[in-house]
């Protein structure tokens, strides 16, 4: 094989890297010739028609790239091979393209068509990798092509390709942020995807592109919660952190009413311990006791999130455990946070980097929720094998956990640490002892004594650190400790560490009245060595001199003046400044008497004792587990974890249409009188079902196409997998009640079906197939299908039949369903109400429906047509009156309510030239001549929407102004009502089912 | 979300291989990494997270390599570390050992792997079993896989591909428990815990469904088996391989799963129940300044007489300036390791209930050095086969496959030392 020698030659040259380069004079062009030659054989190999040669060449080129060598001049030769059939070569060419496309944009464009072909390949692997490479080429010119490719891939059959599409979204976004709006649409679509493979990637894309569009999550929230456990680990992490943010904006704080607990940390402690020891059983216990104590009731969706993330604490991935831990910390009620402690402690067995992250987080948590980690105190004991940074962090945690009961153990442990070889760690330990002493009054003396003993340690660093800590402790109760100060004063002869010397001097100055004899002597010594001291020591010497001058000027006047004059000529300007300043203050002079009179107050004012606190104190305002928390600074792109809202946003936004639809049952409806649709207990099982819904539009198209094409079938099949799984999972939690419900559901279905078949033979076929399929599966989609034909039918007949002059009942309006107006006109009134009532369960609103059932037209919700601000005082609302328009049976009558909120009357209200889509026509309302301020008027107009949901756009004109407005009808408003008795209904239903 | 680029550096900080995922961090930024690392190391403030300006380096060290991920944004730190370790794991599966040499020999594969592991800074396929399906060492298997759908797509079991065949269907179960112990200088046990792992080596055809039964106390209580004759163990904080159905475990403590092919760690658990330290050490270290150190160490096996601890190594700290060692041991041999300042006393086999003694004598220089030395702990390493300290047992392993073949499970128990330290006074 001809490749073999060439390859070995190359190997030889790479063995001695850079040899040819050095061998030649750069100016002579030797580099180029040798380079040229070397690449020449690669080019030859690439041009050959043997795949093996090509492969060999590509391998060598990729190896060059990997080593960071420039292989860009091979670009033309490589690009040619992008169409190569051999997948191995292709893969390497892709790798090459991604690396160099940006540099050689013009040439890169040559390869685009190949990718576009690749996107249509029957093999999903190729489709995916074509998309991946296409999106990785950072060339602005191809943005539109990428956009198109992403959009197409987002509706690909293969979840793998859809996942790749999700990955491509942030890439495109970073290339051209103007595409945001379009990308959001794609994200929205992919969010609705039900495969676990896609979920993680699309949430990642969401976080990159539009984290602020939290509204996109609503409908998918429950689905994401339920899928979570099956998503791969990386996706889990991303989803969990996104859901944390989501939950913070949507739910109420579970801790808001726990001030009682706040005051009594003991209680929290026991609560958490219980939780851990009792295991799974205790959760219920906690759940039952909690509500009893406080009025707060957790949103069932909030509970769902907590429940579904809990098993993930057992994940093998540290990142997942960490993510769940932060979720619990930020979202769970106090009593439940405890469960994460055990999992976090377990992570301490992990790699030291992971430990580092975990300990940082534990340190932060342990300040807020000390009780949580107390049972695991011993797990934070330090091993001599730990790296320093881990030791210091563990120390931090131990200090945070120390309390009255365990302090003896902790202190004993600290004693061991002080003997460690690691000086930095010893210093940190001494600091920790200081903190324990300040926080736990009982052991303050013990600690102080221990620290004083350390003063005689042989290691200067230890002594110095002890001095600094002792200084801080003494400041809290100076009176009793004259002896210690004296002892410290003696140390000035030996100790050299500047910080320690400065601390001692400050102490002596501050409490000079306790050591009246020694203080001047110390000053004398310091004056002697003043010039040789470090800056911070010098400053403290000046300080000491000033204080002594004020209290004991007889003995120290001269010394002070000496020190001040030394300082006056110091090299450091801070010290010169300080000296000048001090002199003016303390030495009385002719002019500046005002301040010096108060000098004593200035210098010897009682100072508040320093608070020794953890450096992790305020870190919890960063979201735990984030890089920013680790850095204790905001990293680029950090998003503040939002505070809990004061009032819970509308929880119904998470309700998804279809499952509710299936739920409606007579029993349910009866219940509604007493309680809202979502009772607490139902909510628990509700979400698991609702998660499998699809956005309306998709299911609509599904239902229409299902009978048409085989491809549609298969896609819906794959979609069905999701819900099935979910149902299985949900089943365990669902009680018998839900089974009952299921039965009702079936009944319901049978009832509903004929309603469509009734009078419209035209749609018999379509509904036939759909209803038969509905027998086999209880999928929500089929429900939708059944309903759909009904609407077709109802829309078609009006030409043949005069619309009854009775009220209409909107059966199918999903979005804006409002209780129908029931006016006692038609004879089968009773039936119609029962029918209405039957169907009423279909609504999505939480509001109690029954009371409004009998309300008149005015109860129908008004839609805004023109806001009063936009309309300069003229506010216009409209309602669908659900009565046939008198002029033309094809028209829907719309009531328009005008109200004048302005100061002056509005004149000449009429409809201006409408710009209407084909087929839509408008019957204008008669002009309203004048509308006085504060008055309102109602007009009726008819619109023929031509059975479409397209909006009718028209102008509202006053004498002075024109407003562009549009009315878009919900599907339900387009139908004419039909009334029939229950028996009739059942009969029709039976026909419809085809049995 | 996470990394902008990933680098693999040699021990001097020179990039061996790099992969730029996002292009928002200049690749030259890595030059700041090593100086920064050195500086922080000198300051003694070495952390796995370094920052240079706006760029943050998250790094780990593996043998003689640095794996560095750079990021500009607020990445999820634990995710990045997990990813880097996962990368090491994948590379190790490909090249046995991940070190400079193996990277240099496999540039193409490493580059391809890096490409596959992460896309635009977000981890993708990281399961080495799956990766091996389409990134092959020789690059020749791929023809067959051309039309095959990647198994991840089927989604139900991303960790196992279909169509695996073995002549003999077997499962090897290793129950390995390591004992972590920390004992105070005055002999009181500060911390004693058992960290157990159950490792499986699976040679099974098809898509077998496995169920593992342990003598789990919670399970026994659930099923009412908690009679006196059944010894049970309370597993504390259990962690599973992704293949285990967590929800089932949550509900009824059943460990059921479809295993990946080959080696993997099924689960790990932790028990903090106090057990008698398996090997108990008493030591007397007498230091006569300026002349000598005398060390007396007594080791006692506190486990069942039938069991034997193998390759026991007891490392005893000695002052760094000690010289002229002399040893006397009742069994085994002792060796002075001046570079680590320890004496290692190794005993090949140490039956339970026995007690052994070692004496050591060192000379000390008459001139003493200034600094006082810390007192490092005594460390013990050992391995006891056919024995679990917690008493955990595999009660059954059920293997169900469509084709209904018979498969044999083999079980092996080992207890070994983990972090086993006894502080000296």
Interface residues (C-beta under 8 A of the other chain):
Chain A: X55 X59 X62 X63 X65 X66 X67 X68 X87 X88 X91 X92 X95 X98 X102 X123 X124 X125 X132 X136 X138 X158 X159 X160 X167 X170 X171 X174 X195 X196 X197 X201 X204 X207 X208 X229 X232 X233 X234 X237 X238 X241 X279 X280 X311 X312 X314 X315 X316 X317 X318 X319 X322 X323 X342 X343 X345 X346 X349 X351 X352 X353 X354 X356 X357 X358 X378 X379 X381 X383 X384 X385 X387 X388 X389 X413 X416 X419 X420 X421 X422 X424 X458 X459 X625 X626 X627 X628 X630 X631 X634 X635 X636 X637 X638 X639 X729 X732
Chain B: X1 X15 X16 X17 X18 X22 X23 X24 X44 X45 X46 X47 X48 X49 X51 X54 X56 X58 X59 X60 X71 X72 X73 X74 X75 X76 X77 X78 X79 X81 X82 X83 X84 X85 X107 X108 X110 X111 X112 X115 X119 X120 X122 X123 X124 X126 X134 X139 X140 X142 X143 X146 X147 X149 X150 X152 X153 X155 X158 X182 X184 X185 X190 X191 X193 X195 X218 X236 X237 X238 X239 X240 X241 X242 X246 X247 X249 X250 X251 X265 X268 X270 X370 X371 X372 X373 X374 X375 X376 X377 X419 X421 X423
